[in-house]
Amino acid sequence: MVFPSCDDAETSFFPPSKWDPEQFIKSCHQQFKVIPRSDWLAAEYGSRDALKTFSGHSSIIFSNGNLDPWSAGGVLDGSQIPASQDITVLMIENGAHHLDLRSSNPSDPTSVVEARKREVEIIKRWVGQA
């Protein structure tokens, strides 16, 4: 799987680095004797086209925090998904990786507390419909 990553001196404690796909491919081949397929994720799990990928699916919550580096590979916009599919996309300001799925903590940002409440409301509705 190819998952681009880079860092800058302003928002990361990691040393600055730029994403170089050609260098990444070369390094993988040298170290592991494989050539990564940059299209594998979309081919395996579906395209970035939400209408195509989630056709026939329902009752899904996609939650992403804007501080989560993995969110770049997540579903960030649900505007193209028909409401009838009941798929919710939550972008959580000041949310980190899986923070909304962890136990509550007094230090949790208000946005995460609100996201948890929304997730619980949605799941209760789904259970009530079952």
C-alpha positions as YAML, in Angstrom:
chain: A
units: angstrom
residues:
- id: 1
  name: MET
  ca: [0.00, 0.00, 0.00]
- id: 2
  name: VAL
  ca: [1.22, 3.47, -0.81]
- id: 3
  name: PHE
  ca: [0.26, 6.11, 1.72]
- id: 4
  name: PRO
  ca: [2.00, 9.42, 1.09]
- id: 5
  name: SER
  ca: [3.51, 11.13, 4.08]
- id: 6
  name: CYS
  ca: [5.48, 14.30, 4.62]
- id: 7
  name: ASP
  ca: [6.22, 16.72, 7.42]
- id: 8
  name: ASP
  ca: [6.94, 20.39, 7.76]
- id: 9
  name: ALA
  ca: [8.74, 22.27, 10.51]
- id: 10
  name: GLU
  ca: [5.64, 24.31, 11.42]
- id: 11
  name: THR
  ca: [3.09, 21.61, 12.25]
- id: 12
  name: SER
  ca: [5.15, 18.51, 13.07]
- id: 13
  name: PHE
  ca: [7.80, 17.53, 15.54]
- id: 14
  name: PHE
  ca: [9.30, 15.24, 12.88]
- id: 15
  name: PRO
  ca: [12.10, 16.56, 10.70]
- id: 16
  name: PRO
  ca: [10.86, 18.28, 7.53]
- id: 17
  name: SER
  ca: [10.42, 15.89, 4.62]
- id: 18
  name: LYS
  ca: [8.69, 16.06, 1.24]
- id: 19
  name: TRP
  ca: [6.71, 13.28, -0.40]
- id: 20
  name: ASP
  ca: [8.69, 11.82, -3.28]
- id: 21
  name: PRO
  ca: [6.79, 8.93, -4.91]
- id: 22
  name: GLU
  ca: [9.67, 7.96, -7.20]
- id: 23
  name: GLN
  ca: [12.07, 7.71, -4.25]
- id: 24
  name: PHE
  ca: [9.47, 5.75, -2.28]
- id: 25
  name: ILE
  ca: [9.10, 3.19, -5.10]
- id: 26
  name: LYS
  ca: [12.87, 2.93, -5.49]
- id: 27
  name: SER
  ca: [13.37, 2.42, -1.75]
- id: 28
  name: CYS
  ca: [10.67, -0.29, -1.57]
- id: 29
  name: HIS
  ca: [12.25, -2.12, -4.46]
- id: 30
  name: GLN
  ca: [15.73, -1.91, -2.93]
- id: 31
  name: GLN
  ca: [14.64, -2.96, 0.56]
- id: 32
  name: PHE
  ca: [11.84, -5.43, -0.14]
- id: 33
  name: LYS
  ca: [12.24, -6.39, -3.81]
- id: 34
  name: VAL
  ca: [8.69, -5.23, -4.59]
- id: 35
  name: ILE
  ca: [7.26, -2.39, -6.58]
- id: 36
  name: PRO
  ca: [4.33, -0.86, -4.70]
- id: 37
  name: ARG
  ca: [1.05, -0.32, -6.50]
- id: 38
  name: SER
  ca: [-0.15, 3.21, -5.86]
- id: 39
  name: ASP
  ca: [-3.64, 2.23, -7.02]
- id: 40
  name: TRP
  ca: [-4.00, -0.80, -4.74]
- id: 41
  name: LEU
  ca: [-6.07, 0.85, -2.02]
- id: 42
  name: ALA
  ca: [-8.70, 2.14, -4.44]
- id: 43
  name: ALA
  ca: [-8.69, -1.14, -6.39]
- id: 44
  name: GLU
  ca: [-9.09, -3.24, -3.23]
- id: 45
  name: TYR
  ca: [-11.55, -1.13, -1.25]
- id: 46
  name: GLY
  ca: [-13.17, 1.14, -3.80]
- id: 47
  name: SER
  ca: [-12.54, 4.37, -5.54]
- id: 48
  name: ARG
  ca: [-12.63, 7.89, -4.14]
- id: 49
  name: ASP
  ca: [-16.02, 8.17, -5.82]
- id: 50
  name: ALA
  ca: [-18.38, 7.86, -2.85]
- id: 51
  name: LEU
  ca: [-21.41, 7.13, -5.05]
- id: 52
  name: LYS
  ca: [-19.64, 4.17, -6.62]
- id: 53
  name: THR
  ca: [-17.86, 2.87, -3.52]
- id: 54
  name: PHE
  ca: [-20.81, 2.93, -1.11]
- id: 55
  name: SER
  ca: [-23.58, 1.93, -3.48]
- id: 56
  name: GLY
  ca: [-25.73, -0.59, -1.63]
- id: 57
  name: HIS
  ca: [-24.20, 0.16, 1.80]
- id: 58
  name: SER
  ca: [-25.81, 1.98, 4.68]
- id: 59
  name: SER
  ca: [-25.54, 2.78, 8.38]
- id: 60
  name: ILE
  ca: [-21.92, 3.91, 8.38]
- id: 61
  name: ILE
  ca: [-20.22, 6.70, 10.31]
- id: 62
  name: PHE
  ca: [-16.94, 7.98, 8.92]
- id: 63
  name: SER
  ca: [-15.28, 10.09, 11.61]
- id: 64
  name: ASN
  ca: [-12.04, 11.93, 10.94]
- id: 65
  name: GLY
  ca: [-10.09, 14.34, 13.08]
- id: 66
  name: ASN
  ca: [-8.27, 17.19, 11.42]
- id: 67
  name: LEU
  ca: [-5.17, 16.35, 13.53]
- id: 68
  name: ASP
  ca: [-5.13, 12.75, 12.31]
- id: 69
  name: PRO
  ca: [-2.53, 12.18, 9.58]
- id: 70
  name: TRP
  ca: [-4.52, 9.14, 8.39]
- id: 71
  name: SER
  ca: [-7.56, 11.29, 7.64]
- id: 72
  name: ALA
  ca: [-6.10, 12.07, 4.21]
- id: 73
  name: GLY
  ca: [-7.07, 8.52, 3.24]
- id: 74
  name: GLY
  ca: [-10.50, 8.73, 4.82]
- id: 75
  name: VAL
  ca: [-13.93, 9.68, 3.62]
- id: 76
  name: LEU
  ca: [-14.01, 13.42, 4.18]
- id: 77
  name: ASP
  ca: [-17.05, 14.53, 2.22]
- id: 78
  name: GLY
  ca: [-20.42, 12.83, 2.21]
- id: 79
  name: SER
  ca: [-22.20, 15.37, 0.04]
- id: 80
  name: GLN
  ca: [-22.38, 12.95, -2.91]
- id: 81
  name: ILE
  ca: [-23.84, 10.09, -0.85]
- id: 82
  name: PRO
  ca: [-27.66, 9.89, -1.02]
- id: 83
  name: ALA
  ca: [-29.35, 10.53, 2.33]
- id: 84
  name: SER
  ca: [-31.28, 7.28, 1.89]
- id: 85
  name: GLN
  ca: [-28.05, 5.36, 2.54]
- id: 86
  name: ASP
  ca: [-27.74, 6.86, 6.05]
- id: 87
  name: ILE
  ca: [-23.99, 7.34, 5.83]
- id: 88
  name: THR
  ca: [-22.60, 10.10, 8.04]
- id: 89
  name: VAL
  ca: [-19.28, 11.87, 7.59]
- id: 90
  name: LEU
  ca: [-17.95, 13.73, 10.64]
- id: 91
  name: MET
  ca: [-14.95, 16.02, 10.43]
- id: 92
  name: ILE
  ca: [-13.82, 16.66, 13.99]
- id: 93
  name: GLU
  ca: [-11.93, 19.86, 14.69]
- id: 94
  name: ASN
  ca: [-8.98, 19.14, 17.02]
- id: 95
  name: GLY
  ca: [-9.66, 15.43, 16.71]
- id: 96
  name: ALA
  ca: [-6.79, 12.97, 16.60]
- id: 97
  name: HIS
  ca: [-6.60, 9.36, 15.42]
- id: 98
  name: HIS
  ca: [-9.53, 7.43, 16.97]
- id: 99
  name: LEU
  ca: [-9.91, 10.02, 19.74]
- id: 100
  name: ASP
  ca: [-13.70, 9.94, 19.41]
- id: 101
  name: LEU
  ca: [-13.66, 6.15, 19.88]
- id: 102
  name: ARG
  ca: [-11.66, 6.25, 23.12]
- id: 103
  name: SER
  ca: [-13.00, 6.69, 26.64]
- id: 104
  name: SER
  ca: [-13.77, 10.25, 27.62]
- id: 105
  name: ASN
  ca: [-11.13, 12.35, 29.30]
- id: 106
  name: PRO
  ca: [-11.42, 15.77, 30.94]
- id: 107
  name: SER
  ca: [-8.89, 17.06, 28.39]
- id: 108
  name: ASP
  ca: [-11.02, 16.08, 25.39]
- id: 109
  name: PRO
  ca: [-11.79, 18.99, 23.08]
- id: 110
  name: THR
  ca: [-15.46, 20.05, 23.01]
- id: 111
  name: SER
  ca: [-15.61, 19.02, 19.35]
- id: 112
  name: VAL
  ca: [-14.72, 15.43, 20.26]
- id: 113
  name: VAL
  ca: [-17.29, 15.33, 23.07]
- id: 114
  name: GLU
  ca: [-19.94, 16.59, 20.63]
- id: 115
  name: ALA
  ca: [-18.88, 14.05, 17.97]
- id: 116
  name: ARG
  ca: [-19.27, 11.21, 20.47]
- id: 117
  name: LYS
  ca: [-22.78, 12.43, 21.36]
- id: 118
  name: ARG
  ca: [-23.71, 12.55, 17.68]
- id: 119
  name: GLU
  ca: [-22.31, 9.05, 17.07]
- id: 120
  name: VAL
  ca: [-24.29, 7.65, 20.00]
- id: 121
  name: GLU
  ca: [-27.50, 9.34, 18.75]
- id: 122
  name: ILE
  ca: [-27.02, 7.88, 15.27]
- id: 123
  name: ILE
  ca: [-26.27, 4.36, 16.54]
- id: 124
  name: LYS
  ca: [-29.28, 4.44, 18.90]
- id: 125
  name: ARG
  ca: [-31.47, 5.41, 15.94]
- id: 126
  name: TRP
  ca: [-30.10, 2.49, 13.92]
- id: 127
  name: VAL
  ca: [-30.72, 0.06, 16.78]
- id: 128
  name: GLY
  ca: [-34.26, 1.43, 17.20]
- id: 129
  name: GLN
  ca: [-34.93, 0.76, 13.52]
- id: 130
  name: ALA
  ca: [-33.72, -2.85, 13.71]
...
